[in-house]
């Protein structure tokens, strides 16, 4: 099956929306999902969110991980939590990136995946 014809399961999209809501609960900024299924075989979505400090970045990431676990959605991999600059939470079908604002500007994932359809979230 070609990458661009892949259908995303509704439960994956709902999990991404839930993770976005959990980020917004802790005042994450610039919460956006990039739909990658049509342009990459790696994952269906990247969810990006920013915090204004290392402490806020860690708190946002911890809230997502803990609340998702309560709903039986567990990450396959978690990276960067101690540093608080860029936390990556890999759920296989989607990957959550919680950045310190400066790190997000530096890595510019939105630019790298600029042709991906976007879902923006606001509280």
C-alpha positions in Angstrom: 0.0 0.0 0.0 1.5 3.4 -0.9 2.2 5.6 2.0 -0.1 8.4 0.8 -3.2 6.1 0.8 -2.9 5.0 4.4 -6.1 5.5 6.4 -5.5 6.7 10.0 -7.6 4.8 12.5 -10.1 7.1 14.3 -8.9 5.9 17.7 -5.4 7.2 16.9 -6.7 10.6 16.0 -8.8 10.6 19.2 -5.7 9.8 21.2 -3.8 12.6 19.6 -6.6 15.0 20.4 -6.6 13.8 24.0 -2.8 14.3 24.3 -3.3 17.9 22.9 -6.0 18.6 25.5 -3.7 17.3 28.3 -1.0 19.6 27.1 -3.3 22.5 27.1 -4.4 21.7 30.7 -1.0 22.8 31.8 -0.9 25.9 29.6 1.2 24.5 26.7 1.6 27.0 23.9 1.4 26.4 20.1 -0.2 23.0 20.3 -0.3 21.5 16.8 -0.6 18.0 15.3 1.1 17.3 12.0 -0.6 14.5 10.0 2.3 12.5 8.6 0.6 9.3 7.4 0.2 10.7 3.9 3.9 11.7 3.6 5.9 9.4 5.8 5.7 5.8 6.9 7.3 6.5 10.3 4.2 7.5 12.2 0.7 8.9 11.7 1.1 12.1 13.7 3.6 14.4 15.4 2.0 16.4 18.2 4.0 19.5 19.1 3.6 21.6 22.2 5.8 24.2 23.9 6.5 25.2 27.5 8.1 28.4 28.7 10.5 26.7 31.2 12.1 23.3 31.8 9.8 22.8 34.7 6.7 23.4 32.6 8.0 21.2 29.8 8.5 18.3 32.2 5.1 18.9 33.8 3.3 18.9 30.4 5.0 15.7 29.4 4.4 14.0 32.8 0.7 15.0 32.6 0.3 13.5 29.2 2.1 10.2 30.1 0.2 9.7 33.4 -3.3 10.6 32.0 -2.8 8.5 28.9 -1.7 5.5 31.1 -4.9 5.8 33.0 -6.7 5.3 29.7 -4.5 2.2 29.0 -2.4 4.2 26.4 1.2 3.6 27.2 4.3 5.0 25.5 6.7 2.7 23.8 9.6 5.1 24.5 10.1 8.3 26.6 13.1 10.5 26.2 14.4 13.8 27.5 12.2 14.1 30.6 15.1 14.8 32.9 16.5 17.7 30.8 13.2 19.4 30.1 14.3 21.0 26.8 12.7 18.5 24.5 10.7 15.6 25.7 9.8 12.9 23.1 6.9 10.5 24.0 6.6 7.8 21.3 3.3 6.0 21.1 4.3 4.4 17.8 1.2 5.6 15.8 1.9 9.1 17.0 4.8 10.9 18.7 4.4 13.8 21.2 7.2 16.4 21.2 7.1 18.8 24.2 9.7 21.5 23.6 11.1 24.4 25.5 10.2 27.4 23.3 13.8 28.0 22.4 14.5 24.3 21.5 11.3 24.3 19.3 12.6 27.4 17.4 16.0 25.7 17.0 14.8 22.4 15.6 11.9 23.8 13.5 10.0 20.5 13.0 7.1 22.4 11.5 9.4 23.6 8.8 10.9 20.2 8.2 7.4 18.7 7.8 5.9 21.9 6.3 3.8 20.0 3.7 2.0 18.0 6.4 -1.7 18.8 7.0 -2.1 20.5 10.4 -4.5 20.3 13.3 -4.2 23.3 15.7 -5.5 23.1 19.2 -6.4 26.0 21.5 -7.9 26.1 25.0 
